[in-house]
Each structure stands twice: as C-alpha cells, then as structure tokens.
C-alpha cells in the first residue's frame, strides 16, 4: 500500500452520471465558499506558467508550493511569484512533489509536468487526500489512466482534466443537441490538430544540466541517458515521455470529438492510424503527420488528423467537424444540409457546465467538495486519452509502405479513404513529400471496452503497449492496490 493510504474518505454517488465520483474528507478540507484554497503547482515551464496565472486570478486561492526538478526554473519562479503576491503569503519551492503532498494543510495540486508524470502525481495526490487539476493528457498509457480513475473512486477527490473546452457552454450545448438528434444520427466526429511546428534536430547524449535533478525529471519513465531534446519541451516527441501531437494539443480535439458520441459509448472497439515523420530528419520519434480512425460499438466513428509540417500557404486547423448519416455536416460552426453549400446557423442553447471557466470551475468544485462539478472529470479524461493511445499504438505497430494515396488500409470505409486522400494531397503537393518516402501503416486493433484489453489479431503486441515500464521508486500501483 502507498504511504499515502493512511486516510479514509466518505464516498457518495454523483447523481445522474452513472459514475462513482466520491466526496472526500481531504486532509486540507475546504469547508465553505469563502474558505481559502491552498494549491501547489507542479511543473513550471510552459503550461505551468498558465496554471500559476490562472490560480492567481481566483479569489482567496493561495499558491502554497511551486515544484520543479530544475533548480534554476524553480528559484526564478518562486522569486517572481513571491514578489507578485507582495507578502500576502509565503510560497515554498520544492523539487520533489512528495514533499508538498505530505503537507496536511495543502488542499490541491495542479499538474503541468511532462506527460509521463501526470498519472502518478494524480494517484499520489488522491491517496494524500488532495484535489487534482491535471494537464492533458491525464495518462501516458491506458493502464495508468485506469488506475487514476480507481484512485478517484476510492479517495473521492475532485479531479479535473486540463481540457478547457469542457468549460465551454457553447460546445456543451452543441453536443447536447447532436445527441438529441437535432440533425439526425451522428456518423463521424472529426478532430484536427494541424498547427505548424519545426524539427528538433539531433542532440548528443551526455550529462544533464547541473541544475536539473535528472532522477526526479525522469520519475516513472524508463529513460536511461540524457540528451538536450528532452528538457524543457521536446520530450513531447519521444514515446517514453510524450505522446506526440495526437495526445498533446490533439487531446483537446480528441476529447471534443468523443464528447459528441452517444453518451452510452465508452471506448472504441477498433482503431488504426497511418502517418509518418516527414521532412525533418531529426531525433524525434512521434509522427508529424497522421490520419487515424476509431469505431465505437454503436458504429459511430472518430477521425483524427495531425499535420505539423510547415509549408507555404499552410492552413492551420485546430478544430472539430461533425458528419451525419443523412449527409449533413457541421463545419466551422455552421450546418450544411446534404449537397448544400449554403451554411445555416446552428441556433442552439448553451449547455450545462460549471461556470467560471476551467480555473474557477475547479475551485468551485473543490470548495463544494463535489467531484461531479469538474468540467472534464477523471472518467471522461480517461475515455478521451485512451482513444488517442489506441490510435498511437496502431501507428507504433505499423509497417512502412511506399508514400501513396493508396497506402491506407480502410477496407470498405469510403469516408476514411476520402479524408486520408485529402491529407495525402496536402503532403504531396503542399509539403512536397517525394515518392521515395514511406508511410507507416498501422494495423486495425480490436479493443474490448469492458476489460480494456486488446483481442483478436495483433493483440499480444498491442497489449504490450498498454502499460509502460516504470523506474524503481516511481511505479504506478495496480488498480486493485491503489
């Protein structure tokens, strides 16, 4: 049992959700709307700065700790933040998250670390009775996401996923209308993560920076040697620490895509992906180009498109589209009836979310001691992340084939073939990928939503990717022992 398993908590069922989202008597219990919330921020580069600014804007919220294994980043952040709060309270700077979690007066932790740390900190925090705001993706692999779900059920803390669109009442209303059948049956929910990026070059292995605690930075990730592309940002493009843009920026659009699927659907039963890392000739491992698809038990599908290679006249697309069985579609906020090029306004009511945006809604849920108020709770976070993990895992098991519009293995799925062809056209004519290049074509993986295991063809290799190996001292516990 974890060293944090010394507290017991009250469990209740969240009304109307069908989920166990238990209430808690956390160690730093928040008793009323006017009570102070003391929060720690783990990970101070990139999104960590946004977390700090978000919490500073909330009434009666104190940033009690800032946490980072990089001593220089930690010291600079602590100093600047202490000056900003102008002596109203004291902010502690620590390198090991466990030191903050041992503080009984701490109410919550905000996680903006590299992906490979997200689930473990979430689990440790739940065991310590702390509420959690965790940056996307919740998990680095399928199994640890399930453990995070079970930790929330057992300890009852609020866990909110850093998918800000979950706090958008307009998107919530759109999905409520889709699920009510306003435009007929949804057939395909489509997400795009197409934003220009650059290659990261090749950096030699060597000693980590003197100010960086390499042991703490790695944490659970089985990474042996340091190279300069790991820290501070390019860890995103290596499988042991990141998940590529599909489950980086793409987690937002994946979550929106899955959110529109019928409410009784959890995980897909099939997933496949095709793509490559073109043009950059760098050290990164994850694809910069991908078309992926997944099918749910009810036949609804999610398509996803990653396109990062910059070129003249690049069209950025970070958005979602919806295609209906009768041929209608919703594109860029407008509805188009079958065969029509005339857009129609959606005319929908705003949907249900906890108000205040992603930061204020989390604080409201903490103060109310109500996990069901989280905009993007741990269960929804898990479903969205698994969708991306399955797509990525298909790609990781793929085989190279010549760069061609016919490279995709879509069977009789004409929609998938059509959308992949559009991506291929851009890569061939826009980016200028040559005929000598190769696509990586992943197999169609079959998944059992109940057991969260692969079955059928490729099951052994696919199941091996469901759980990363962890370093000693940083192991993800079994779900049954959380």
Residue, then its C-alpha position, 0 to 999 in steps of 0.5 A: x500500500x502507498x504511504x499515502x493510504x493512511x486516510x479514509x474518505x466518505x464516498x457518495x454517488x454523483x447523481x445522474x452520471x452513472x459514475x462513482x465520483x466520491x466526496x472526500x474528507x481531504x486532509x486540507x478540507x475546504x469547508x465553505x465558499x469563502x474558505x481559502x484554497x491552498x494549491x501547489x503547482x507542479x511543473x513550471x515551464x510552459x503550461x505551468x506558467x498558465x496554471x500559476x496565472x490562472x490560480x492567481x486570478x481566483x479569489x482567496x486561492x493561495x499558491x502554497x508550493x511551486x515544484x520543479x526538478x530544475x533548480x534554476x526554473x524553480x528559484x526564478x519562479x518562486x522569486x517572481x511569484x513571491x514578489x507578485x503576491x507582495x507578502x500576502x503569503x509565503x510560497x515554498x519551492x520544492x523539487x520533489x512533489x512528495x514533499x508538498x503532498x505530505x503537507x496536511x494543510x495543502x488542499x490541491x495540486x495542479x499538474x503541468x509536468x511532462x506527460x509521463x508524470x501526470x498519472x502518478x502525481x494524480x494517484x499520489x495526490x488522491x491517496x494524500x487526500x488532495x484535489x487534482x487539476x491535471x494537464x492533458x493528457x491525464x495518462x501516458x498509457x491506458x493502464x495508468x489512466x485506469x488506475x487514476x480513475x480507481x484512485x478517484x473512486x476510492x479517495x473521492x477527490x475532485x479531479x479535473x482534466x486540463x481540457x478547457x473546452x469542457x468549460x465551454x457552454x457553447x460546445x456543451x450545448x452543441x453536443x447536447x443537441x447532436x445527441x438529441x438528434x437535432x440533425x439526425x444520427x451522428x456518423x463521424x466526429x472529426x478532430x484536427x490538430x494541424x498547427x505548424x511546428x519545426x524539427x528538433x534536430x539531433x542532440x548528443x547524449x551526455x550529462x544533464x544540466x547541473x541544475x536539473x535533478x535528472x532522477x526526479x525529471x525522469x520519475x516513472x519513465x524508463x529513460x536511461x541517458x540524457x540528451x538536450x531534446x528532452x528538457x524543457x519541451x521536446x520530450x513531447x516527441x519521444x514515446x517514453x515521455x510524450x505522446x506526440x501531437x495526437x495526445x498533446x494539443x490533439x487531446x483537446x480535439x480528441x476529447x471534443x470529438x468523443x464528447x459528441x458520441x452517444x453518451x452510452x459509448x465508452x471506448x472504441x472497439x477498433x482503431x488504426x492510424x497511418x502517418x509518418x515523420x516527414x521532412x525533418x530528419x531529426x531525433x524525434x520519434x512521434x509522427x508529424x503527420x497522421x490520419x487515424x480512425x476509431x469505431x465505437x460499438x454503436x458504429x459511430x466513428x472518430x477521425x483524427x488528423x495531425x499535420x505539423x509540417x510547415x509549408x507555404x500557404x499552410x492552413x492551420x486547423x485546430x478544430x472539430x467537424x461533425x458528419x451525419x448519416x443523412x449527409x449533413x455536416x457541421x463545419x466551422x460552426x455552421x450546418x450544411x444540409x446534404x449537397x448544400x453549400x449554403x451554411x445555416x446557423x446552428x441556433x442552439x442553447x448553451x449547455x450545462x457546465x460549471x461556470x467560471x471557466x476551467x480555473x474557477x470551475x475547479x475551485x468551485x468544485x473543490x470548495x463544494x467538495x463535489x467531484x461531479x462539478x469538474x468540467x472534464x472529470x477523471x472518467x471522461x479524461x480517461x475515455x478521451x486519452x485512451x482513444x488517442x493511445x489506441x490510435x498511437x499504438x496502431x501507428x507504433x505497430x505499423x509497417x512502412x509502405x511506399x508514400x501513396x494515396x493508396x497506402x491506407x488500409x480502410x477496407x470498405x470505409x469510403x469516408x476514411x479513404x476520402x479524408x486520408x486522400x485529402x491529407x495525402x494531397x496536402x503532403x504531396x503537393x503542399x509539403x512536397x513529400x517525394x515518392x521515395x518516402x514511406x508511410x507507416x501503416x498501422x494495423x486495425x486493433x480490436x479493443x474490448x471496452x469492458x476489460x480494456x484489453x486488446x483481442x483478436x489479431x495483433x493483440x499480444x503486441x498491442x497489449x504490450x503497449x498498454x502499460x509502460x515500464x516504470x523506474x524503481x521508486x516511481x511505479x504506478x500501483x495496480x488498480x486493485x492496490x491503489 
